[in-house]
């Protein structure tokens, strides 16, 4: 919406991970070095952890961008709330292998044959498991067992595990000792520091073709850090909304006051929605109907009904927010049209009567004469 208005070639603060926007902070640079080392080893597990939105997926995509894809067969799993057998089926499917209605023994043999064929073709097989903190212990053990597929001269599979800090707690469990011994590299991503937040914002804007419109005063960056905690995804959400605000309000210089205004708007939108008081309607019920909710089936129906009500409320709130936004845009558009019409009218009148003052002056001169 605001890209063309500010002369940007792309959206600078999009949420989807994009390697071209990878920002090499001190922590991310160190993590990337560990990953390059682990990838060079070609075996075992590499574990990347970090809070939500710290850039784990972006880091991984930046790593894979520099990998010769002709020599690597990579697959990524993003649905990880799976037990061991379902995880194995998902892995086979991700690598293009048929897994439907096949027993586990056949799946394992099929996957081993795939690994051997890739090795003979001089290709490495890389498995990337995102949101790995959701994996149960049995599924992690299944991954460890798959890493046992190897030839005398080389391993056949390498795995990357990306997850939130809970993954570290899972791995540190005493029962995970054998798995821990297979980890050859690990790193933990932290939020950006205050100075890095400024560098991060300016970097992403520069990639998007920013020409200092709108510009930032120096005090704006510490304020953004305060409201986002230095978490890259939060920064993206905040700055995207900030540029939209500047577009709507025609702001050319982003000050600390502008930052605080946007923060207040976001805080209001994210605040819990108070549920309207529901009026209880009393109706005559059959004597047996009053006991329906006391049964398990009745309680289940009541629970489903409550969930549907909550979902409907959420959807209604979302629709109302979009309608409010459209109203704001419509008002801004109409104001702009009126302003331009007034300016054009003034210019037209001036062009239609360019010598009116001259004629008035001439008449006055004749009378004096």
Secondary structure, 3 states (H helix, E strand, C coil): CCCCCCCCCCCCCCCCCCHHHCCCCHHHHHHHHHHHHHHHHCCCEEEEEECCCCCHHHHHHHHHHCCCCCCEEEEEECCCCCCHHHHHHHHHHHCCCCCCCCCHHHHHHHHHHHHHHHHHCCCEEEEEECCHHHCCHHHHHHHHHHCCCECCCCECCEEEEEECCHHHHHHCCHHHHHHHCCEEEEEEECCCCHHHHHHHHHHHHHHCCCCCCCEECCHHHHHHHHHHCCCHHHHHHHHHHHHHHHHHHCCCEECHHHHHHHHHHHHHHHCCCCCCCCCCCCCCCCCCHHHHHHCHHHHHHHHHHHHHHHHHHHHHHHHHHHHHHHHHHHHHHHHHHHHHHHHHHHHHHHHHCCCHHHHHHHHHHHHHC
